[in-house]
């Protein structure tokens, strides 16, 4: 199963990490993190999580499109 997580400035890291941890227990789960540009994305608590792909080079048809919650960030 291909799971694509969309990251944006100010998202809540726990909203990404919790579900990803559970999905990661499923055999065959694959993950990509995507943002406007690849690289670090600052979460609501100031840490950074790396987007591995941009919108131009991520999976075109993932099985799951996941957007974690968060504050007033923007894509």
BELBEL-V847186 format. One record per pair of residues at least 4 apart in sequence whose C-alpha atoms are under 8 Angstrom apart, sorted by the first residue. I is the first residue (numbers start at 1). J is the second residue. If there is no record, write none. Layout:
# BELBEL-V847186
i:I j:J
i:I j:J
This chain:
# BELBEL-V847186
i:1 j:28
i:1 j:29
i:1 j:30
i:1 j:62
i:1 j:63
i:1 j:64
i:2 j:29
i:2 j:30
i:2 j:31
i:2 j:32
i:2 j:62
i:2 j:63
i:2 j:64
i:3 j:29
i:3 j:30
i:3 j:31
i:3 j:32
i:3 j:62
i:3 j:63
i:3 j:64
i:3 j:65
i:3 j:66
i:4 j:31
i:4 j:32
i:4 j:33
i:4 j:34
i:4 j:59
i:4 j:62
i:4 j:63
i:4 j:64
i:4 j:65
i:4 j:66
i:5 j:16
i:5 j:31
i:5 j:32
i:5 j:33
i:5 j:34
i:5 j:65
i:5 j:66
i:5 j:67
i:5 j:68
i:6 j:33
i:6 j:34
i:6 j:35
i:6 j:65
i:6 j:66
i:6 j:67
i:6 j:68
i:7 j:11
i:7 j:33
i:7 j:34
i:7 j:35
i:7 j:41
i:7 j:51
i:7 j:67
i:7 j:68
i:7 j:75
i:8 j:35
i:8 j:41
i:8 j:42
i:8 j:43
i:8 j:73
i:8 j:74
i:8 j:75
i:9 j:41
i:9 j:42
i:9 j:43
i:9 j:44
i:9 j:73
i:9 j:74
i:9 j:75
i:10 j:42
i:10 j:43
i:10 j:44
i:10 j:45
i:10 j:70
i:10 j:71
i:10 j:72
i:10 j:73
i:11 j:15
i:11 j:42
i:11 j:43
i:11 j:44
i:11 j:68
i:11 j:69
i:11 j:70
i:11 j:71
i:11 j:73
i:12 j:16
i:12 j:43
i:12 j:44
i:12 j:45
i:12 j:68
i:12 j:69
i:12 j:70
i:12 j:71
i:13 j:17
i:13 j:43
i:13 j:44
i:13 j:68
i:14 j:18
i:15 j:19
i:15 j:68
i:15 j:69
i:15 j:70
i:16 j:20
i:16 j:67
i:16 j:68
i:16 j:69
i:17 j:21
i:18 j:22
i:19 j:23
i:20 j:24
i:21 j:25
i:22 j:26
i:23 j:29
i:24 j:29
i:24 j:30
i:25 j:29
i:32 j:51
i:32 j:52
i:32 j:53
i:32 j:58
i:32 j:59
i:33 j:50
i:33 j:51
i:33 j:52
i:33 j:53
i:34 j:38
i:34 j:51
i:34 j:52
i:34 j:53
i:34 j:54
i:34 j:55
i:34 j:58
i:35 j:41
i:35 j:51
i:35 j:53
i:35 j:54
i:35 j:55
i:35 j:75
i:36 j:54
i:36 j:55
i:36 j:75
i:37 j:51
i:37 j:53
i:37 j:54
i:37 j:55
i:38 j:50
i:38 j:51
i:38 j:52
i:38 j:53
i:38 j:54
i:39 j:50
i:39 j:51
i:39 j:52
i:39 j:53
i:40 j:48
i:40 j:49
i:40 j:50
i:40 j:51
i:41 j:48
i:41 j:49
i:41 j:50
i:41 j:51
i:42 j:46
i:42 j:47
i:42 j:48
i:42 j:49
i:43 j:47
i:43 j:48
i:43 j:49
i:44 j:70
i:44 j:71
i:53 j:57
i:53 j:58
i:54 j:58
